[in-house]
């Protein structure tokens, strides 16, 4: 008995420390644990397609310090092994290790300032309001009190504030009061004051002895089911100082919102999902602020958007009733919250604003996105807005009315759930041209050897494969189109995009029939939703004057190819506008001006939600769209013409 | 070396636990520590006049469990020793002890409902507003959502609230949102909601599944420099459910506000003072709620008043600049605060309101006090309000104008700083009549044997000693008036009020010349301030129509005797109204109706402060008042008449 106890305690002593970068999370694990299991224990997402069998290579990590031994695998070349890369699933931990998770590199997003609606001079979307944020930082000099005028510190502060700003109602946070007497006297009455406006009331949320500098920063954040993106913003002038984007760390708990909601149903799991998204955002804020020497205490305001489930998890709210009929969220319009209550690393009195949602399946990412388009500012023309993320949401209308619906697109265009998929991050093919004879040209984000394809690259590839006859209209490889690029192995047929020797991971970059079928389901879901929505409002496609396409495709989206695969309808090309991550852009606009915040509330109020799942024609519309470009070729005359050539 | 270490560690192990009731604070002390030192270490106040020499008997405690040995002292009879009483300063701790500090018994205060202005039917001060508190608890039944009307939980809640209450702006606390989905569904939409009004906005601060009961309680609290008092109130109907009052635990850090401010100047000391007052209030809330089975989670609102220094310490704000010229407080008007930020044991979202102060030396105890009098509601008559606490504050005026001043009275009338003094607590003589031949009749609070005298008893005694010639006009014992009651020992002359055998502590109850001189300084400070204030506004005493006297004298104050000693001016007796603890009464009124809160703000705005210390005639006024009743006997014709008899 004693012997057993002693052995147990000796074993317990031998635990090793594993440090995961870039999150800098350390955990202790017993010897022999593999890195994939350790990452799960550390609550970190590590992509794996083969389920830890050592065949897909997705869980490749870079080991920065510590000795280790890794089983060999065809999925990782000897060269990379020698460079310190290893498959997490095949590497046992028998030393203290520091390792880098490679998946959290910055995701390339279309910049706000690249938007065609963006007025670079004014740092704003043209037609929208000037910079007028809810948070202001001002310098004041309080007059010294005298026996005749011995007003309280707070009263003197209030009087000087009211001289500078037109303020009706005035308030002050307790945390400010606690140090007010000392702060005022430290530099003879010279102070820097931060005020936050809520309704008609301005509240003092921070006071410090004047430093001459007025650092006041904000964060705009789009919480996607798959990827999360932030802008770090100088609130004084609206300048975007830094941008960062990465996978949503909740991915380890499920790929789509339904699986996340299910995951949250066991005790402690909602908190876990909440902690994961907060960790992701804190990491992105830190990353966006990197090299700028910005203190988190100078970040006073976060403007957040995301789908309704993501916002519920962000706020630590029970998401269960979102997916149970009649699909009721806890709330659509979120009051201002304190960043410290959520765990965000900002100023102690930092405020968090979430854009309003319309309902369980049209969230604040959509209302914020609409803010970036002229849809809600034009009574004449009719526009269609499509946001393609893990879920797809569509809005049609104009200044007077807005109808909206949602569909489960799946994360294929975000690079998730595909063997060759990547978010629009370094190493992702973002543009691609496949020629008739199998020649292939592509452009890789960051210019390195390719690691995979992001949404825009996948659309280009799928269009090329289809147009040049490599695949049929159902997405199956054409037997007659024999080509050295087409391979067949135990997991079915595939198309070699690039040979291993030219790829970053030194293994062939392949798109499989499964991947193609995944992409077709996604584009089919989007197109059929689009089609049904327009039928519901009694408008044919050609009555739409403008199409705004939002999504995480990266910098570019080839509209022509998107039409060829039947993702977008076959209309005049000039009607289409790819606007990138409009949810993030909208969050940015809300942060900059309180009038935009009022406007987004008006937009949300105006929107009417249509439930497509209960439409009788839903299934027939969807199945019709599961072809390239569609069962009814007449809907795509320009594509028909090319194919018939 | 090893031997020494071993001894040390053995010694360290022998520490004893001392548990102090009623606060239930436990500390560890090394053996041999005396109880007085242990109480200090536990941050508890234990009165001692002799400084721990074992002669005054003030530090008598009752030991409930544990063995101990106490040195004998003339200050504690053997009978009491045998009953488990011991002098803290003479008792070493050599066992684990549980003991009761006797000083924290309930202090008797004049009940709100005893006020002549109180309308018992309406549970309100007549002429003031009806019950309309800022916190409301209502029952709602939310309709079940349907696919057609699937409003969010928050929206459905808002709609039902707006059906019940006229609400313009609506908000909801994050803590409520976090459980909203579950709480709503637990009893099929039946919920109980607590709302708090701030400005024009009603914020939901609590929601629970409907229980059929609507427990909603509030606390009114007067923080005095010496004593603290609370009422526990049923907010539904304004009923006072419990009352408790005790010493302010800060007393161990100094008797008056100046010494407290000085005490706060060392690091950590402000926090200590803050913790002590919070501990005192939490204890009083618990005591007031005793036997009522009231959960602290059902206490949603605290209405607090106190002098400006006490409010600063309560809020953990630097008090230093209150006493440094030009006497600037951090603030006079305090925003609503969260009870949890202060450490008060109430509902997690409980709100704290502090009545507004006028300046550093006229605090919210005075503005709240004025709310209880008709002063600010009458344009014709002129009234004078005097609050006699450790500091004295005076207000003169009517509905159109109010002038105010302050004086350092000292805590003599609160029973502090006198050998025979007690607050108006059990065992205190509250009424006393001394007859010419030395006969003495008195009434003791609680009916036990006397322990000491509270303010009203001291005034009666002083008047009796003076009128019957035991003391001269300077408060010195008359040598010619030989009497068995007059004694002389090393600490000077004294007058035996009651023989030890008839006293609770079995030692003679004596008033010394020092005590008398202390009382005369206090009454002199009040009277001279009164006199100077009226000179400042150019009004003679007889132009005042009503005198309102507030203070912790207990249930009664003999106006005749107060005039005889020169505390109050010699005017028609019907002009005087003793109103007890008007600060507490005002806090209660503010809690009950938001209109009273607005009214007290108007009162504070109307008040003009006069600094008496800078008046050239201040010293001569004061010294003139250091006689019984005054140097100028002409000011007190009725007294002169009696004495000349």
Interface residues (C-beta under 8 A of the other chain):
Chain A: X145 X146 X147 X150 X151 X152 X153 X154 X155 X169 X171 X172 X174 X177 X178 X179 X180 X181 X182 X185 X199 X201 X315 X316 X317 X318 X320 X321 X325 X326 X327 X328 X329 X330 X331 X332 X333 X335 X337 X338 X341 X359 X360 X611 X614
Chain B: X145 X146 X147 X150 X151 X152 X153 X154 X155 X169 X171 X172 X174 X177 X178 X179 X180 X181 X182 X185 X199 X201 X315 X316 X317 X318 X320 X321 X325 X326 X327 X328 X329 X330 X331 X332 X333 X335 X337 X338 X341 X359 X360 X611 X614
